[in-house]
Amino acid sequence: MDLTIELREGSGGEWFAKVSELPETVSYGESPLAALAQTQALALHFVAGMVARGELPPEQQISFNPLYLNHSPDPQDHFTDMLPGDVHFIG
């Protein structure tokens, strides 16, 4: 199961994240990493519930594909160095 996490920067500098395929998993954080981590945790909890209810097989593989919306990486912005290599930026 490939899940896409959409990250958006709010007007006040906060970051919002949601899993496109699981609309119930929306969170926010003071940084993109915080929003990403919270959303991944919510998604894993949601998927675990699906497995427990028999909606997904227990051996289901999960991968996250972070997607930044309305953000252009700044070379001086060191948080991009800490993100997974499969992060895609859309500006």
Secondary structure, 3 states (H helix, E strand, C coil): CEEEEEEEECCCCCEEEEECCEEEEEEEECCHHHHHHHHHHHHHHHHHHHHHCCCCCCCCCCEEEEEEECCCCCCCCHHHHHCCCCCEEEC
